[in-house]
Amino acid sequence: MTRFIHDKFAKDYLEELLKNYGEIKTSEKVAGEIKEIDVLFTPNQQRNSNLKVLGLLGRLAENPAIIEPFRNPVSTDEICDCILKLLEVKALLRRESKANKTKLQDSEIPQLWVLTPTVSETRLSSFGTRQKADWLSGVHFLPDALRTGIIAIHQLPQTPETLWLRLLGRGSVQSQAIIELQALPLNHPYQKASLELVYNLRENLRVNQELEADDRELIMRLEPLYQRDREQAKQEGRQEGRQEGRQEGEQNLILRLLNRRIGEVDASLIKRIQGLSIEQLENLGEALLDFSTVDDLENWLNQQ
């Protein structure tokens, strides 16, 4: 079933985004009737301001969290199973605290976040959910004692703050998020890694014979982006190859001229020369005409 392909994508994707901000465990087993937590996240002790780049997802990761992403609309039983996992983790923390003779702080208990592509108002009301004024629309909270939030991805506003969660949606919501991801600046810290994971998802879906309509549409939407990125990567590779070839040629020429001018250059100086840019190599080619000793070369390199 393609659900397992999407499950793996969601776990890999969340791990990639959150790994720099704390300890993250996927498929973590809990006691009882052997259940697995999709993502168990424990933030670093020092708060990291870089979490803001992940918007709403970064806000979820400010505190210990259990993150349970669903490919299909979450059912009542699935929400109950998630809450049971949270209670098992809480019980484990209490036992560890008692054994260590320490007091379990409320801030140490994870918050459960259930991520669902869509959810009905009937299902939300059956759990007595409410929205909070300081949170975005689409984030629904169960009573405080349950430490649980349900994020209806289709209800999230289409803003940069929600992009990283909308990528875990489906249909037009996910497709729009992929377009926004591709449009991010190339130097964005999570653009390249996230696109690679999306492309891996595409490859895994393509080999599956029983695709849902949403998955077929996703593959079709990704195809031109994938081909464009691969062509761009090839062009950059060719350009980089030409650049490296030119740089290597400049280095060899400089070393030959230096050997004639001041004698054989030792390995440490060769290594420093190989670290120069093409512009610096061209400048060295002019400057070495005035060199008479190795000291002249060392002095020039020290000025760079």
N, C-alpha and C positions, 0 to 999 in steps of 0.2 A: 504493500500500500504506500502511496506517495506521502501519507501522513508522517511516516517515519523519516523520510527524506527531509521534510520540512522541520521535523523535530530536531534532527541533527544540525540543520542549518541554523535554527534559532539558538541552540546551545553554543555552537561554535561562534556565532555572531556576537552573542552577549559576552562570551568569554574574551573575545578579541577586544571589545570596547572597554571592558571593565578590568582587565588584568593588571593595568598599571596603577590601579587605585586601591587594591586590597587583595585579599585571598579569595579565590573563586573556585568552587568545586561543582562539577556537573555530574549528573546521575548519582548523587550522594544517597546512599542507602540509609534508611531509618528503621528503627525497631518496629515490633508489631508484625503485621502481615506483610513483611518485606515490601516496602514501597520505596520509590526513588524520587528524590527531589531533583527537578530539572537543573536549577541553578541555585546554589547556596553561596551568598556573597558576604564577606566580612571586610569592611573598609579598613584602610590603614589607620593607625592611631592618630596621625597628623592629618588634619583636613587638607584636601587638595583643591585649590581654586580652579585647577584645570577641568574639574568635573563639569563646570558650567558649559563647556563646549558640547556636552552631551545633552543639554537642555533638560527635558523632563526625565529622561533616563538617568541623568546625572543626579537629579534630585532624589530619585529612588535609591541611589547608591550612596547617599550621604550617611546612611545608617545600615546596620545588618539587615539583610533582605533574603527572602526566599522568592525567587521569580519563576513563575510557572506559565510559560507561553503555550497557547493552543492555536492550532491551525484552523480548526473548525469552531463554530460557536460553542462556548463552554456550556455544559449541561449542569443541572442541579447537583447530580451525584458527583460530577467532577469537581465542582466547587467544594462540596463537603469533603471529598478525598484530600483536597489541597489543605483545607483547614485542619484535617486530622494529621497531616504531615507536620504542620506548624505546631500543633499540640505535642506531638512526639518529640520534636526538637526542643520545645520549651521544657518538657519533662526531663529530657536528657541533661539540659543545662542546669536544671534544679538539682539533679542527682550529683552532677559534677561539683556544683557549688557547695552542696552539703558535705561531700567527701573532702573538699578542700577547706571546709570551715570558713567559707566566705559568703557574703551576701550577694545574691544575684540582682544586679541592677536592671531596672526596666529597659535601659538603653542597650543592654546586651541581648535582649530577646529580639529575634528578627521580626520584621514586618513582612507579611505575605502579600505579594502582588500577583494577581491573576490577570494575564494578558489575553484578551479574546478579540478576534477580528470583529465580531458583532455580538450583541446580546439584546434580548427583548426587555422591555420595561417590566413585563410581568415577572420575569426571572429576577430582575433587580429588586423589585418591590417585595418578592417573596423572602428575600434575605434582609429586608429592612434597611437597604442602602440609602445613603444620603450623599449629597455633594457638599464640599466645603468651599467657603468663599475665597480662600487663598490658594486654591488648586484650580487647574484648568478644567473646562467642561470635558466630560468623558471619563473623569476619575471618580469612581463611586466607592464610598467607604461603608463597611459593615459597622455595627456597634463597636465602640472603642476596645472593649474587653477582648474582642476577637482579632485585633491587630491585622485586619485584612482589607485590602483595597482591590477592586475590580476595575481594570482599565479597558473600556470599550474603545478599541482603536478607531473604529469607524466614526466615533463621535469627537475625536480629538481635532482641534482646529488645525488647519493646514498652514503651519508656521514652522520656521527653522527649529524652534524649541521642541517640536514633537516629531521631527523627521526620523530620529533613530528608533522610535517606537512604531511609527507608521510603516517602516520597512518590514515589520513583522505582521502587517495586516494582510489582506488578500484582495484580489480583484483590482478595481480602479484605484483603491487607496494605496496598495503596495506599488502599483505601476507608477502612480504620480510621485511617490517617494523615491523610486529608483531614478526617475528623470531628474528630480531635485538633487539626488546624490551625485549623479553624473555631472551636474552643472556646478558643483562645488569647486573652489580653487584647487589646483593640482597639489598645492602645498598643505592642504587641509590634513590634519594628523590621522583622520580615519577614512578619508575618501578611497584611497587605493585599496586598503585591506578589506573594506566593506564591499567594494565592487568585485574584488576577487572572490569573496565568499558568495556573492550573488551569482557570479558566473559559474562557480562550482555547483551551486544549486541548479542552474540551468542544465549543466552537463549531466548531473544525476537524474534529472527529470527526463531528459531526452532519451535515455536508455530504457525508460519504463514504458511498457506497452499499454497500460491502463491509466491514462491521464484524465483528470477532470477538466472541465471547460476552462476553469480559472488557470490551471497549470499550462494548458495549451496556449492560452492568451499570454501568459507570462513569458513563455519561451519566445513567442512571436515578437513581443515588445522588446525583449532583451537582445534579439538577434542583431538588429542594426547597431545597437550600442556596443555589443560584443565585437562585431566585425570592425567597427570604427576604431575602438580602443586597440585591437590587435594590430591594425594597419598603422596606427600612430606609434605603437610600441616598436614595430619593425623599422619605421622611418627614423625614430629616435636611436634605435640600435645601430642603423647604418651610419647616421650622423656621428654618433659617439665613436664608432669604429674609425671613421675618417679622422676625427679629432685626435683619437689616440695614436693613429698612424702618423699624423703630422707631428704630434708631440714627441713621439719616439724618434722620428727622423731628426728633429731639432736637437734632441739630447745627444744622439750619436755624433752629429756634426760638431756640437760644442765640445764633446769629450775628445774628438780627434784634434781639434784646434788647440785645446788646452795641453794635450800631450806633446804637441809640437812646440808650444810656447813655453811651458814651465816644467815639462817632464811628466812622468806618469802620475796620475791622480789616485789617491788611496780610496778605499771602499767607502769610508765614512763621508768623504766629500762627494763621491759619486751619488750616494744615496740622497744627499741634500740637493744635488742638482736635479735628480729625477723627481723631486718634489716641487720643482718650480713650474709655474704656469708657462704657457707659450709666450706670453708677453714678456715675462721675466727672462725666459731663455733667449729671446731676441735681444733684450737689453744686455744680457751677459755676453752675447756674441759680439756686440760692439765694444763693451768694456774690456774684454780679454785682450784686445789689441794693445792695451797699455800695461798688461800684467808682465812681470818679470820673474816673480817667485810665487810659491804656493801661498805665502802670506797674503799676497794681493788678492788671490781668489777667496781665501777665508774672510778677509776684511769685507770684500764685496758681498759675500753671502750673509755675513752678520748684519749687513745694512738692510737686507730684504725683509 
